Amino acid sequence: MQAFIGTGVALVTPFKKDFSVDVEALRRIVNHVIDGGVEYLVVLGTTGEPATLSQDEKELVIATIVEANNGRLPLVLGVGGNNTMKVVEELKTRDFSKFSAVLSVSPYYNKPTQEGIYQHFKMIAEASPIPVIMYNVPGRTASNVLPETVLRLAKDFKNLIGIKEAAGDIVQAMKLIQGKPKDFLVISGDDMITLPMVLAGGSGVISVIGEGYPKEFSEMVRLGLQRKVDEAYTLHYKLMDSIDMIFEQGNPGGVKEIFKSLGLSENTVRLPLVSVNENLANRLDLFTKQLSK
């Protein structure tokens, strides 16, 4: 579990202008974040747009990242959905030899009760051959995984090693940190409150802005973990405007615009997402250029 202390990044899937997967750009992005000092990589998280990838494209993305990473950092694979049995089937049949953990989102759209969420993750815990990080993002799932449900799962299943908590609620995060088993990881899923969560006892972050600006963001998290509060907040406030901007018109459109500014990939996303407008693109480009000075 020490592998997941610090900054993980939810890798995008870069596309060419014709909407095909851009393998070379994906390799560049993997090297960009590794060179920037992040601690681990998340493959096919929701930022990677897996909902609009074919199965063959998903396998291409996985193979490309595994090859580009070349064993340098731990890898986490996104395996989740709102059909419990389908998720269980993938966990039982996929080769996880290159992965250190699974990231599994709470069921979306169905709006299960807390007991339904518990039973969903119970089946995942029992099926997964590797550790599982749960993912709570009620703004997208329409269902909040309450702290009592998370803590019940954490105590009942040892291979549920942590949660990516993206409710955007610092009080909820503190309740998780207060009640969790000793080694259970409370990982921020919200870039803006990552530092407060870390200082409250959280383990780090699975980040989007940390993908665009890995050097600065991962250093902020490390400083927070070291309780170097003033230095950490200096970096937080330096990056703060960019965090708002990358989510202003949806994710991952904003961070893909940063990659375009950095010359790493096109800013193409797949429908129903669309690229950010010219005004936001110009602001992100200006921020990126000023940050690199």
N, C-alpha and C positions, 0 to 999 in steps of 0.2 A: 504493500500500500504506500510505502514511501515514494514509489514511482509517481504517484499522483499528488504529491505535495508541490504546489507552485502553479505554473501556468500551462494549461493545455489549450490548444486551439482547434476550433471546429473548422476543418478545411473546406473551402469552397470547391465546387467543380467548375473549372474554367471552360468556357465554350468559345469556339471560333465564331466568326460572324454568320456562318451558315448553321449555327446551333449544334454542331458536332462537338464532342468532347475534345478539348485541346490538351493532348497528352504532354507535349513539351512544356506548355505553360504550367501544368500541374507539377511537373518536376521542378520547374523554377520556383514555384511557390513553396514546395516542400523544403528546398534548400534555403529559401529566404527566411522561413520561420525557424529552421534549425540553426542557421547562422545567427539569428537574432536572439537565441538563448532560451527558447521555450523548453519546458520539461517533457511534454508528451504531445502526441497528435491524435485527434479524433477524426476518424474516417467515416464518411456517410452519415454524419449528424444532419440535423435538419438544415443547417446552413449550406450543406453540400447539395441541396435540391434533389434528394433521392426520390421524392414523390413524382418527379418528371423524368426520371431515368429509367430506361429499360433494364431488364435483368442483365443483359449482356454488357450494357454500359456500366452498371454497378460493378460487375466483375472486372471490367477494364480499369475503373477508378481504383479499386482495391489493389489490383496487381501493380499499377503504376506507382502508387504511394509506397507499397511494400518494397518495391525495387528501388525507388528513389531514396527512401529512408535508409535502406541497407543496414538495418539493425542498430542505427544510431540512437533512436529514442523509442520508448514504449509506445505501442499503438493501441487505441481503443476503437472498437467497431460499433457503429450504431445499428442496433437490432431491436426494433420496437414497432408498435402499431396498435390498432384497436381491434384486431382479431387475435385473441390470446392464443388460440391453438395454432395459428399460422406462425406466430412468433416462436412458440415452443418447437414447432417442426424445424424451423431454421436453426434454432439453438442445438437441436439434436443431430442435424445433418451437416452443418457447415464445418469446414476445417478452420480451427482457430489457432493453429500452431504458430502463426506470426503475430498473434494478438495477446495482450496482457489483461484486457478486460472488455466488457460489453457496456455500452451506454444505451439504456432502454427507456424510452419516453412513456409517461403515463398515457393510458388510452384517451384518444381524442374523439370528439363528436358524440360518442355513446353516452357521455356524462354518467359514468358509474358512481354508485355510492362509495363511501369509504370502505365498506366491506368488499365491494366488487373490486376496488383498487387493490386491497390487501390480497384477495384471492388471485388476481392477475399476477402480481409480483411473486406470490408464493409459487405459482406454477413456473414462472421464469427462473426463480432461484433453484428450484428442484431440477430443472432441465439443463441449466447452463453448465458447461464443463469448465468455465473460467469465471472469475469474479465479475459481479454486476454492479454498475453505478446506475441508480435510478435517476429519472429526470422529471422534475416537476416544473411545468411551464403553463400555468393556468390561463394566461392570455391567449394561448394557442389551442389548448385542449378543452377549455371551458369547464375544467374540473380541477379544483385545488386539492393536492394531496396534503392533508392536514398533518401537523407535527406528530400528533398521537398515532397516526397511521404509519408514518415513517419510522417512528421509534419502536413501534410494535414489530414491524418488519425487520428492523435492524437487530433487535434482540432475538428474534425467532430464527433468522437465517444468516449464518456466518459469511456466506459468499455474497450477500448484499453488503458491499463494503462502503458505500457512500451514496450521496445524492447530489445531483446538480440542481441547485435550488434557484429557480428563476421566477419566483412570484413577485420579485421587486419589493419585498416587504422585509425590512431589517428586523422588525420585531419577531416575525415568524422564523427568520434565520436564527435569531438569538435563542428562541425556544428550542430549536433543533440542537444547537450547540450546547445549551444547558443540559438537555436530557439524554444526549447520545451516549452509546457505549464508548469506551476510551478510544478505540482505534477506528471508529466510524468517521468517514470523511464528509464534512459539509462543504461543498464546493459551490462557489458563486456561479450562477448562470446569467448574471446581470452585470455588465461591465461597469456601470456607473456606481454600484454599491459594493464592488469587489473589495476595495481597500477597507471600508468599515467592517465588512464581514470577516476579512482576514484578521483585523485587529481585535475583533470580538471572539476569535478562536477558530475561525474557518480555516480550511486547508489550502485554499487557492481558488482557481477559476478555470472554467472552460470558456474561452473568450472568442469574440469576433474581432474587436478592435486590436487584440493582441496578435492577430494574424496580419493585419495591415502594418502595425507598428510593434513588432515583437520585441525589439531591443528595449524600448522605453517601458512598455507595459509589463513585460516579465521582470524587469528590474524593479518596478514599483511593487510588484507582488513580493519579490524576495526581500525588499526593504521592509515591507509590512510584516512579513513572517519573522524578521529579525528585530521587530519592534523599533525600527528607526523611523519614527512617526513623521517627523518634520520633512526628512528627505523623501519619504514615500508620498506625502501629500503634495510636495512640490511637483512631482511627476504626475500625480493625479490631476491637479489643476492645469497642468500643461496640456494634458490629453483630453480634458473634460469636454470641450466644445466638439471635438471630433466624434466622441461617443454619441452625443445627441445627433450629429449630422448623419452618421452611417445608418441610423435607424429611422431617420426622418421620413424616408419614402420606401421603407421596407428592407428587409434583409433577405439575400445578401447583395442587393443592388448597390448599397453604399460602400461596402468593403471592396466590391469588384471595381468600383470607380477608383478607389485608392490604388488597386493593383494596376489599373490602366495608367494612372499618374506615375507609378513606379516603373512602368515599362515591362511588367511581368505577364500581363494577359489583357485580353479584351474585357470590356465591361458588360458582355452579353449575359442575359438571364433568359430563362425559358418561361413562356406564358403558363399561368396567368400573371407572372411577374413581368414588369417592364423596367428598363434601365432608368436611372434617376434623370431628372430634367437638367437642362443646361445650367440653370442657376445653381443647383446643388453641386453639380459636377465641377463648376468653376470654384466654388467655395472649398470643396474637398481637395481639389488640385492645389489651390493656394495654401491650404493648411499643410499639405504634404510637403510642398516645396519649402515652406518656412521651417517646418520641423527638422528637415534634413540639413539646414544651414549650421 
